[in-house]
Amino acid sequence: MKLQGRVAIVTGAAQGIGRAIADKLAAEGASVVVTDINGAGAAKVAAEIPGAISLAVDVSSPDDVTRMVTDTVAKFGKIDILVNNAAIVPYKEWDDIDFAEWRRIMSVNLDGTFLTCRAVSDEMRKVGYGRIVNICSNVILAGTPNLAHYAASKGGIFGFTRVLATELGKYGITANGVAPGLTASEGVLAGPFANTFDFVQMLQAIPRRGEPSDIAPAVAFLASEEAGWITGQLLVADGGHTRS
């Protein structure tokens, strides 16, 4: 188990890709902190993962993020891994995006990533070790329509991740991004993208639906010691959709 003895925080882990990541990190030996704005959902997931705990966290709230770090350190004594998965995935035409909607997406997706990285990296620096994995999206490569604010937030996350790698490398901390393609998570299947799988599969090199369990191994690798010489990179996990 490549993560034995490690402590991992996974945000947005009450369902979908976040849940799959929490399961995978735990299977590799990590003690997992399952966080989500949906506290009941996070608690349900944590109850099904041996040794895990749950925290209700709004990543756009500085107070919530501070509490997340404080409670994790109080329980486990350290934080080795941070996976930033929490995000709002909107679907809105360009003409319908106003500034309030733009800020709503940025506050969670981009501001939340900054807040968690800021707080957790300070703890990692104390021990000279850390793995930060920020979930991006292949929309930043594909230019997918009706997702302008989402694509901007995810592109911002990757740009931020590359700078973070530079800032934190000297402390033994790596920072990388994983970019999933269209994935059959609960949120996607309940929204307008549920009808686009057949079309997207025609564009992929691997012609099947992406599942949350397809994304988790990429995250687990980057969260491990095996990836210690990899930082500031984007690992695209989309079945070859954006291979060109």
MIDOSE-1310 file (N, C-alpha, C; in nm, 2 decimals, decimal comma, always signed):
residues 244
mklq	+0,09/-0,12/+0,00/+0,00/+0,00/+0,00/+0,09/+0,12/+0,00; +0,08/+0,20/-0,11/+0,17/+0,31/-0,13/+0,15/+0,43/-0,04; +0,04/+0,44/+0,03/+0,01/+0,56/+0,12/+0,00/+0,52/+0,27; +0,06/+0,41/+0,30/+0,05/+0,36/+0,44/+0,11/+0,47/+0,54
grva	+0,03/+0,51/+0,64/+0,08/+0,60/+0,74/+0,05/+0,75/+0,70; +0,00/+0,77/+0,58/-0,02/+0,91/+0,54/-0,16/+0,96/+0,58; -0,18/+1,09/+0,59/-0,30/+1,15/+0,63/-0,35/+1,24/+0,51; -0,47/+1,21/+0,46/-0,52/+1,28/+0,34/-0,65/+1,35/+0,36
ivtg	-0,66/+1,47/+0,32/-0,78/+1,55/+0,31/-0,83/+1,54/+0,17; -0,96/+1,50/+0,15/-1,02/+1,51/+0,02/-1,15/+1,60/+0,03; -1,15/+1,70/-0,05/-1,27/+1,79/-0,04/-1,37/+1,75/-0,15; -1,49/+1,78/-0,12/-1,60/+1,75/-0,21/-1,61/+1,60/-0,23
aaqg	-1,60/+1,52/-0,12/-1,59/+1,38/-0,12/-1,72/+1,30/-0,09; -1,83/+1,37/-0,08/-1,96/+1,31/-0,05/-2,01/+1,22/-0,16; -1,96/+1,24/-0,28/-2,01/+1,16/-0,39/-1,91/+1,17/-0,51; -1,94/+1,10/-0,61/-1,87/+1,11/-0,74/-1,72/+1,09/-0,74
igra	-1,65/+1,17/-0,81/-1,50/+1,16/-0,82/-1,44/+1,17/-0,68; -1,49/+1,26/-0,60/-1,43/+1,28/-0,46/-1,45/+1,16/-0,38; -1,56/+1,09/-0,39/-1,58/+0,97/-0,31/-1,49/+0,86/-0,36; -1,47/+0,85/-0,49/-1,38/+0,75/-0,55/-1,24/+0,77/-0,51
iadk	-1,20/+0,90/-0,50/-1,06/+0,93/-0,46/-1,05/+0,89/-0,31; -1,14/+0,93/-0,23/-1,13/+0,89/-0,08/-1,12/+0,74/-0,07; -1,20/+0,66/-0,14/-1,19/+0,52/-0,13/-1,06/+0,47/-0,17; -1,00/+0,52/-0,28/-0,88/+0,47/-0,33/-0,76/+0,51/-0,24
laae	-0,76/+0,63/-0,19/-0,65/+0,67/-0,09/-0,65/+0,58/+0,03; -0,78/+0,55/+0,08/-0,79/+0,46/+0,20/-0,74/+0,32/+0,16; -0,78/+0,27/+0,05/-0,73/+0,14/+0,00/-0,58/+0,13/+0,00; -0,52/+0,24/-0,03/-0,37/+0,25/-0,04/-0,31/+0,27/+0,10
gasv	-0,39/+0,28/+0,20/-0,33/+0,29/+0,34/-0,35/+0,42/+0,41; -0,40/+0,52/+0,34/-0,41/+0,65/+0,40/-0,52/+0,66/+0,50; -0,50/+0,75/+0,60/-0,61/+0,79/+0,69/-0,68/+0,91/+0,62; -0,81/+0,90/+0,59/-0,88/+0,99/+0,50/-0,97/+1,08/+0,58
vvtd	-0,96/+1,21/+0,56/-1,06/+1,31/+0,61/-1,15/+1,34/+0,49; -1,28/+1,30/+0,51/-1,38/+1,32/+0,40/-1,45/+1,45/+0,43; -1,43/+1,55/+0,34/-1,49/+1,68/+0,36/-1,59/+1,71/+0,25; -1,69/+1,78/+0,28/-1,79/+1,83/+0,18/-1,88/+1,93/+0,25
inga	-1,94/+2,02/+0,17/-2,04/+2,11/+0,22/-2,16/+2,03/+0,27; -2,19/+1,92/+0,21/-2,29/+1,83/+0,25/-2,24/+1,74/+0,36; -2,25/+1,79/+0,48/-2,20/+1,72/+0,60/-2,25/+1,58/+0,62; -2,38/+1,56/+0,60/-2,44/+1,43/+0,61/-2,39/+1,33/+0,51
gaak	-2,37/+1,38/+0,39/-2,31/+1,29/+0,28/-2,17/+1,26/+0,31; -2,09/+1,35/+0,36/-1,95/+1,32/+0,40/-1,95/+1,22/+0,51; -2,04/+1,23/+0,61/-2,04/+1,14/+0,72/-2,08/+1,00/+0,68; -2,17/+0,99/+0,58/-2,20/+0,86/+0,53/-2,09/+0,79/+0,46
vaae	-2,01/+0,87/+0,38/-1,90/+0,81/+0,31/-1,79/+0,77/+0,42; -1,76/+0,86/+0,51/-1,66/+0,83/+0,61/-1,69/+0,70/+0,69; -1,82/+0,68/+0,72/-1,87/+0,56/+0,79/-1,84/+0,43/+0,72; -1,82/+0,44/+0,59/-1,80/+0,32/+0,51/-1,65/+0,30/+0,47
ipga	-1,56/+0,39/+0,53/-1,42/+0,38/+0,50/-1,35/+0,36/+0,64; -1,29/+0,25/+0,66/-1,22/+0,22/+0,79/-1,12/+0,33/+0,82; -1,14/+0,39/+0,94/-1,04/+0,49/+1,00/-1,07/+0,63/+0,95; -1,16/+0,65/+0,86/-1,19/+0,78/+0,81/-1,27/+0,87/+0,91
isla	-1,26/+1,00/+0,90/-1,35/+1,09/+0,97/-1,41/+1,19/+0,86; -1,51/+1,25/+0,90/-1,58/+1,35/+0,81/-1,59/+1,49/+0,87; -1,59/+1,59/+0,79/-1,60/+1,72/+0,83/-1,69/+1,80/+0,73; -1,79/+1,87/+0,78/-1,87/+1,96/+0,70/-1,79/+2,09/+0,67
vdvs	-1,75/+2,11/+0,54/-1,66/+2,22/+0,51/-1,71/+2,29/+0,38; -1,73/+2,42/+0,39/-1,75/+2,50/+0,27/-1,61/+2,56/+0,24; -1,55/+2,51/+0,13/-1,42/+2,55/+0,10/-1,40/+2,70/+0,06; -1,51/+2,77/+0,04/-1,51/+2,91/+0,01/-1,51/+3,00/+0,14
spdd	-1,52/+2,93/+0,25/-1,52/+3,00/+0,38/-1,39/+2,98/+0,45; -1,31/+3,09/+0,47/-1,19/+3,09/+0,54/-1,20/+3,02/+0,68; -1,31/+3,05/+0,75/-1,32/+2,99/+0,88/-1,34/+2,84/+0,88; -1,42/+2,79/+0,78/-1,44/+2,65/+0,76/-1,30/+2,58/+0,73
vtrm	-1,23/+2,64/+0,64/-1,10/+2,58/+0,60/-1,00/+2,58/+0,72; -1,00/+2,68/+0,80/-0,91/+2,69/+0,92/-0,95/+2,57/+1,01; -1,08/+2,56/+1,03/-1,13/+2,45/+1,12/-1,10/+2,31/+1,06; -1,11/+2,30/+0,93/-1,07/+2,17/+0,87/-0,93/+2,13/+0,90
vtdt	-0,84/+2,23/+0,89/-0,70/+2,20/+0,91/-0,67/+2,17/+1,06; -0,73/+2,26/+1,15/-0,71/+2,24/+1,29/-0,77/+2,11/+1,34; -0,89/+2,07/+1,29/-0,95/+1,94/+1,34/-0,87/+1,82/+1,29; -0,82/+1,83/+1,16/-0,74/+1,72/+1,11/-0,61/+1,70/+1,19
vakf	-0,54/+1,81/+1,21/-0,41/+1,80/+1,29/-0,44/+1,75/+1,43; -0,55/+1,79/+1,49/-0,58/+1,75/+1,63/-0,61/+1,60/+1,63; -0,67/+1,55/+1,52/-0,70/+1,40/+1,52/-0,58/+1,32/+1,48; -0,51/+1,36/+1,37/-0,40/+1,27/+1,32/-0,26/+1,33/+1,34
gkid	-0,25/+1,45/+1,38/-0,11/+1,50/+1,41/-0,04/+1,57/+1,29; -0,10/+1,55/+1,17/-0,03/+1,60/+1,05/-0,12/+1,60/+0,93; -0,08/+1,66/+0,82/-0,15/+1,65/+0,69/-0,05/+1,62/+0,59; -0,05/+1,51/+0,52/+0,04/+1,47/+0,42/-0,01/+1,50/+0,28
ilvn	-0,14/+1,49/+0,26/-0,20/+1,49/+0,12/-0,32/+1,58/+0,13; -0,33/+1,67/+0,03/-0,45/+1,74/+0,00/-0,50/+1,72/-0,14; -0,63/+1,68/-0,15/-0,69/+1,67/-0,28/-0,80/+1,76/-0,29; -0,79/+1,86/-0,38/-0,89/+1,97/-0,40/-0,98/+1,92/-0,51
naai	-1,10/+1,86/-0,47/-1,19/+1,82/-0,56/-1,32/+1,90/-0,56; -1,35/+1,96/-0,45/-1,48/+2,04/-0,43/-1,49/+2,14/-0,54; -1,61/+2,14/-0,61/-1,63/+2,24/-0,72/-1,78/+2,24/-0,75; -1,82/+2,36/-0,81/-1,95/+2,37/-0,87/-1,93/+2,35/-1,02
vpyk	-2,01/+2,26/-1,08/-2,00/+2,24/-1,22/-2,13/+2,29/-1,28; -2,13/+2,41/-1,34/-2,25/+2,48/-1,39/-2,26/+2,44/-1,54; -2,38/+2,47/-1,59/-2,40/+2,46/-1,74/-2,49/+2,58/-1,77; -2,42/+2,68/-1,83/-2,50/+2,80/-1,86/-2,44/+2,87/-1,99
ewdd	-2,53/+2,91/-2,07/-2,49/+2,97/-2,20/-2,42/+3,10/-2,17; -2,33/+3,14/-2,25/-2,25/+3,26/-2,23/-2,33/+3,38/-2,21; -2,44/+3,40/-2,28/-2,53/+3,52/-2,27/-2,60/+3,52/-2,14; -2,60/+3,41/-2,07/-2,68/+3,41/-1,94/-2,59/+3,42/-1,82
idfa	-2,46/+3,43/-1,84/-2,36/+3,44/-1,73/-2,35/+3,58/-1,69; -2,39/+3,62/-1,57/-2,37/+3,75/-1,52/-2,26/+3,75/-1,41; -2,22/+3,86/-1,36/-2,11/+3,87/-1,27/-2,14/+3,79/-1,14; -2,26/+3,79/-1,09/-2,29/+3,72/-0,97/-2,27/+3,57/-0,99
ewrr	-2,31/+3,52/-1,11/-2,29/+3,38/-1,14/-2,14/+3,35/-1,15; -2,07/+3,44/-1,22/-1,92/+3,42/-1,23/-1,86/+3,41/-1,10; -1,89/+3,50/-1,01/-1,83/+3,50/-0,87/-1,87/+3,38/-0,79; -1,99/+3,33/-0,81/-2,04/+3,21/-0,74/-1,95/+3,09/-0,77
imsv	-1,92/+3,08/-0,90/-1,83/+2,97/-0,94/-1,69/+2,99/-0,89; -1,63/+3,11/-0,91/-1,50/+3,14/-0,87/-1,48/+3,12/-0,72; -1,58/+3,16/-0,64/-1,56/+3,15/-0,49/-1,54/+3,01/-0,44; -1,60/+2,92/-0,50/-1,58/+2,78/-0,46/-1,46/+2,72/-0,54
nldg	-1,47/+2,72/-0,67/-1,37/+2,65/-0,75/-1,23/+2,70/-0,73; -1,21/+2,83/-0,75/-1,08/+2,89/-0,75/-1,04/+2,95/-0,61; -1,13/+3,03/-0,55/-1,10/+3,08/-0,41/-1,08/+2,96/-0,32; -1,17/+2,86/-0,33/-1,16/+2,75/-0,24/-1,03/+2,67/-0,25
tflt	-0,98/+2,66/-0,37/-0,85/+2,59/-0,39/-0,74/+2,67/-0,33; -0,74/+2,81/-0,34/-0,64/+2,89/-0,28/-0,64/+2,87/-0,13; -0,76/+2,88/-0,07/-0,78/+2,88/+0,08/-0,72/+2,75/+0,13; -0,76/+2,64/+0,07/-0,72/+2,51/+0,13/-0,57/+2,49/+0,11
crav	-0,52/+2,53/-0,01/-0,37/+2,51/-0,03/-0,29/+2,60/+0,06; -0,34/+2,72/+0,08/-0,27/+2,82/+0,17/-0,26/+2,76/+0,31; -0,37/+2,71/+0,36/-0,38/+2,66/+0,50/-0,30/+2,53/+0,52; -0,32/+2,43/+0,42/-0,26/+2,30/+0,44/-0,11/+2,31/+0,41
sdem	-0,07/+2,39/+0,31/+0,07/+2,39/+0,28/+0,15/+2,45/+0,40; +0,09/+2,53/+0,48/+0,16/+2,58/+0,60/+0,19/+2,47/+0,70; +0,10/+2,37/+0,71/+0,12/+2,26/+0,79/+0,23/+2,16/+0,73; +0,22/+2,15/+0,60/+0,32/+2,06/+0,53/+0,46/+2,11/+0,55
rkvg	+0,47/+2,24/+0,54/+0,61/+2,30/+0,55/+0,67/+2,27/+0,68; +0,59/+2,25/+0,79/+0,65/+2,22/+0,92/+0,73/+2,09/+0,92; +0,68/+2,00/+0,84/+0,75/+1,86/+0,84/+0,83/+1,84/+0,71; +0,82/+1,93/+0,62/+0,90/+1,91/+0,50/+0,86/+1,81/+0,40
ygri	+0,72/+1,79/+0,40/+0,67/+1,69/+0,31/+0,52/+1,72/+0,28; +0,48/+1,70/+0,15/+0,34/+1,71/+0,12/+0,32/+1,68/-0,03; +0,19/+1,64/-0,05/+0,14/+1,62/-0,19/+0,01/+1,69/-0,20; +0,01/+1,78/-0,30/-0,12/+1,86/-0,33/-0,16/+1,82/-0,47
vnic	-0,28/+1,77/-0,48/-0,34/+1,73/-0,61/-0,47/+1,81/-0,63; -0,47/+1,90/-0,73/-0,58/+1,98/-0,76/-0,66/+1,93/-0,88; -0,79/+1,90/-0,86/-0,87/+1,85/-0,97/-0,90/+1,96/-1,07; -0,85/+1,95/-1,19/-0,88/+2,05/-1,29/-1,00/+1,99/-1,38
snvi	-0,99/+2,01/-1,51/-1,08/+1,95/-1,60/-1,03/+1,96/-1,75; -1,07/+1,86/-1,83/-1,02/+1,87/-1,97/-1,09/+1,98/-2,05; -1,19/+2,05/-1,99/-1,25/+2,16/-2,06/-1,15/+2,27/-2,08; -1,05/+2,28/-2,00/-0,95/+2,39/-2,02/-0,87/+2,36/-2,15
lagt	-0,87/+2,24/-2,20/-0,80/+2,20/-2,32/-0,90/+2,20/-2,44; -1,02/+2,16/-2,41/-1,12/+2,13/-2,52/-1,20/+2,25/-2,56; -1,21/+2,36/-2,47/-1,29/+2,47/-2,50/-1,44/+2,44/-2,50; -1,49/+2,36/-2,42/-1,62/+2,31/-2,41/-1,72/+2,43/-2,40
pnla	-1,82/+2,44/-2,48/-1,92/+2,55/-2,47/-2,01/+2,54/-2,35; -2,07/+2,65/-2,31/-2,16/+2,67/-2,20/-2,10/+2,64/-2,06; -1,97/+2,66/-2,06/-1,89/+2,64/-1,93/-1,78/+2,75/-1,92; -1,81/+2,87/-1,96/-1,71/+2,97/-1,96/-1,65/+3,00/-1,83
hyaa	-1,74/+3,01/-1,73/-1,69/+3,04/-1,59/-1,62/+2,92/-1,53; -1,68/+2,81/-1,55/-1,62/+2,68/-1,50/-1,48/+2,66/-1,56; -1,47/+2,68/-1,69/-1,34/+2,66/-1,76/-1,24/+2,76/-1,71; -1,28/+2,88/-1,69/-1,19/+2,99/-1,64/-1,14/+2,95/-1,50
skgg	-1,23/+2,90/-1,41/-1,19/+2,86/-1,28/-1,09/+2,75/-1,28; -1,12/+2,65/-1,37/-1,03/+2,53/-1,37/-0,90/+2,56/-1,44; -0,90/+2,65/-1,54/-0,77/+2,70/-1,59/-0,69/+2,78/-1,49; -0,76/+2,86/-1,41/-0,70/+2,93/-1,30/-0,63/+2,84/-1,20
ifgf	-0,70/+2,73/-1,17/-0,65/+2,63/-1,08/-0,52/+2,57/-1,13; -0,51/+2,54/-1,26/-0,39/+2,48/-1,31/-0,28/+2,58/-1,32; -0,31/+2,70/-1,36/-0,20/+2,81/-1,35/-0,15/+2,82/-1,21; -0,24/+2,83/-1,12/-0,21/+2,84/-0,97/-0,12/+2,72/-0,93
trvl	-0,16/+2,60/-0,97/-0,09/+2,48/-0,93/+0,06/+2,48/-0,98; +0,08/+2,53/-1,10/+0,22/+2,54/-1,15/+0,30/+2,64/-1,07; +0,25/+2,75/-1,03/+0,32/+2,84/-0,94/+0,34/+2,78/-0,81; +0,24/+2,72/-0,76/+0,25/+2,65/-0,62/+0,36/+2,55/-0,62
atel	+0,38/+2,48/-0,73/+0,49/+2,38/-0,74/+0,62/+2,46/-0,72; +0,64/+2,57/-0,78/+0,76/+2,65/-0,77/+0,78/+2,70/-0,63; +0,67/+2,75/-0,57/+0,68/+2,81/-0,44/+0,71/+2,71/-0,33; +0,66/+2,59/-0,35/+0,67/+2,49/-0,24/+0,77/+2,38/-0,26
gkyg	+0,83/+2,37/-0,37/+0,92/+2,26/-0,40/+1,03/+2,25/-0,30; +1,08/+2,36/-0,26/+1,20/+2,36/-0,17/+1,16/+2,31/-0,03; +1,04/+2,29/+0,00/+0,99/+2,24/+0,13/+0,95/+2,09/+0,12; +0,98/+2,03/+0,01/+0,95/+1,89/-0,01/+0,80/+1,86/-0,04
itan	+0,74/+1,97/-0,10/+0,59/+1,96/-0,13/+0,58/+1,96/-0,28; +0,50/+1,87/-0,34/+0,47/+1,87/-0,48/+0,33/+1,92/-0,50; +0,30/+1,98/-0,61/+0,17/+2,02/-0,65/+0,14/+1,99/-0,80; +0,04/+1,91/-0,82/+0,00/+1,87/-0,95/-0,15/+1,88/-0,98
gvap	-0,19/+1,87/-1,10/-0,33/+1,87/-1,14/-0,37/+1,75/-1,21; -0,49/+1,70/-1,19/-0,55/+1,60/-1,27/-0,67/+1,65/-1,34; -0,68/+1,63/-1,47/-0,79/+1,68/-1,55/-0,88/+1,57/-1,60; -0,99/+1,54/-1,53/-1,08/+1,44/-1,58/-1,15/+1,49/-1,71
glta	-1,20/+1,40/-1,79/-1,30/+1,43/-1,89/-1,44/+1,41/-1,84; -1,53/+1,40/-1,93/-1,67/+1,37/-1,89/-1,68/+1,24/-1,81; -1,73/+1,25/-1,69/-1,73/+1,13/-1,60/-1,87/+1,11/-1,54; -1,90/+0,98/-1,54/-2,04/+0,95/-1,49/-2,05/+0,95/-1,34
segv	-2,04/+1,07/-1,29/-2,06/+1,09/-1,14/-2,21/+1,12/-1,12; -2,25/+1,12/-1,00/-2,40/+1,15/-0,97/-2,44/+1,29/-1,02; -2,35/+1,38/-1,00/-2,38/+1,52/-1,04/-2,40/+1,53/-1,19; -2,31/+1,47/-1,26/-2,31/+1,48/-1,41/-2,44/+1,41/-1,46
lagp	-2,47/+1,29/-1,41/-2,58/+1,21/-1,45/-2,71/+1,28/-1,42; -2,71/+1,37/-1,32/-2,84/+1,44/-1,29/-2,85/+1,57/-1,36; -2,76/+1,60/-1,44/-2,76/+1,73/-1,51/-2,77/+1,72/-1,66; -2,75/+1,83/-1,73/-2,76/+1,83/-1,88/-2,66/+1,76/-1,95
fant	-2,54/+1,73/-1,89/-2,44/+1,66/-1,96/-2,46/+1,51/-1,97; -2,57/+1,46/-1,90/-2,60/+1,32/-1,90/-2,63/+1,27/-2,04; -2,68/+1,37/-2,13/-2,71/+1,33/-2,26/-2,60/+1,34/-2,36; -2,48/+1,37/-2,32/-2,37/+1,40/-2,41/-2,27/+1,29/-2,41
fdfv	-2,29/+1,18/-2,34/-2,19/+1,07/-2,33/-2,16/+1,01/-2,46; -2,27/+0,98/-2,54/-2,25/+0,91/-2,67/-2,17/+0,99/-2,76; -2,19/+1,13/-2,76/-2,11/+1,21/-2,85/-1,96/+1,22/-2,80; -1,94/+1,23/-2,68/-1,81/+1,24/-2,62/-1,73/+1,11/-2,65
qmlq	-1,80/+1,00/-2,63/-1,73/+0,87/-2,65/-1,68/+0,86/-2,80; -1,74/+0,92/-2,89/-1,69/+0,92/-3,03/-1,56/+1,00/-3,05; -1,54/+1,09/-2,96/-1,42/+1,17/-2,96/-1,30/+1,11/-2,89; -1,33/+1,01/-2,80/-1,23/+0,95/-2,72/-1,15/+0,84/-2,79
aipr	-1,03/+0,82/-2,75/-0,96/+0,70/-2,80/-1,01/+0,57/-2,74; -1,06/+0,58/-2,62/-1,12/+0,47/-2,55/-1,27/+0,49/-2,55; -1,35/+0,42/-2,63/-1,49/+0,45/-2,65/-1,59/+0,40/-2,55; -1,57/+0,44/-2,42/-1,67/+0,41/-2,32/-1,68/+0,52/-2,22
rgep	-1,78/+0,51/-2,14/-1,80/+0,62/-2,04/-1,69/+0,62/-1,93; -1,64/+0,74/-1,90/-1,55/+0,75/-1,79/-1,62/+0,74/-1,66; -1,56/+0,67/-1,56/-1,62/+0,65/-1,43/-1,54/+0,71/-1,33; -1,59/+0,75/-1,21/-1,51/+0,81/-1,10/-1,39/+0,72/-1,07
sdia	-1,41/+0,59/-1,07/-1,30/+0,50/-1,04/-1,18/+0,51/-1,14; -1,21/+0,57/-1,26/-1,10/+0,59/-1,36/-1,01/+0,70/-1,32; -1,06/+0,80/-1,24/-0,98/+0,92/-1,21/-0,90/+0,89/-1,08; -0,95/+0,82/-0,99/-0,89/+0,80/-0,86/-0,74/+0,75/-0,86
pava	-0,71/+0,65/-0,95/-0,57/+0,60/-0,95/-0,47/+0,70/-0,99; -0,51/+0,80/-1,08/-0,42/+0,90/-1,12/-0,39/+0,99/-1,00; -0,49/+1,02/-0,92/-0,47/+1,10/-0,80/-0,39/+1,03/-0,70; -0,41/+0,90/-0,68/-0,34/+0,82/-0,58/-0,19/+0,82/-0,62
flas	-0,16/+0,81/-0,74/-0,02/+0,80/-0,79/+0,05/+0,94/-0,75; -0,01/+1,05/-0,79/+0,05/+1,18/-0,76/+0,06/+1,21/-0,61; -0,03/+1,14/-0,53/-0,03/+1,16/-0,39/+0,08/+1,07/-0,32; +0,14/+0,99/-0,40/+0,24/+0,89/-0,34/+0,38/+0,94/-0,34
eeag	+0,47/+0,87/-0,27/+0,61/+0,90/-0,27/+0,67/+0,87/-0,41; +0,60/+0,78/-0,48/+0,65/+0,74/-0,62/+0,65/+0,86/-0,71; +0,57/+0,96/-0,69/+0,56/+1,08/-0,77/+0,64/+1,19/-0,72; +0,74/+1,16/-0,63/+0,82/+1,27/-0,57/+0,90/+1,36/-0,66
witg	+0,92/+1,31/-0,79/+1,00/+1,39/-0,88/+0,91/+1,45/-0,99; +0,78/+1,45/-0,96/+0,68/+1,51/-1,05/+0,61/+1,63/-0,98; +0,62/+1,74/-1,04/+0,55/+1,86/-0,98/+0,52/+1,96/-1,09; +0,41/+2,04/-1,07/+0,37/+2,14/-1,16/+0,32/+2,09/-1,29
qllv	+0,27/+1,96/-1,29/+0,22/+1,89/-1,41/+0,07/+1,88/-1,41; +0,02/+1,85/-1,53/-0,12/+1,82/-1,55/-0,14/+1,68/-1,61; -0,20/+1,59/-1,54/-0,22/+1,46/-1,58/-0,37/+1,45/-1,63; -0,38/+1,43/-1,76/-0,52/+1,43/-1,82/-0,57/+1,29/-1,82
adgg	-0,69/+1,27/-1,76/-0,75/+1,14/-1,75/-0,89/+1,15/-1,82; -0,89/+1,14/-1,95/-1,01/+1,16/-2,02/-1,03/+1,06/-2,14; -0,97/+0,94/-2,13/-0,99/+0,84/-2,23/-0,93/+0,88/-2,36; -0,84/+0,98/-2,37/-0,79/+1,02/-2,49/-0,87/+1,12/-2,57
htrs	-0,97/+1,18/-2,50/-1,05/+1,28/-2,56/-0,97/+1,40/-2,62; -0,87/+1,45/-2,54/-0,79/+1,56/-2,58/-0,65/+1,52/-2,62; -0,63/+1,41/-2,68/-0,50/+1,36/-2,72/-0,43/+1,44/-2,82; -0,50/+1,52/-2,90/-0,44/+1,59/-3,01/-0,37/+1,72/-2,96
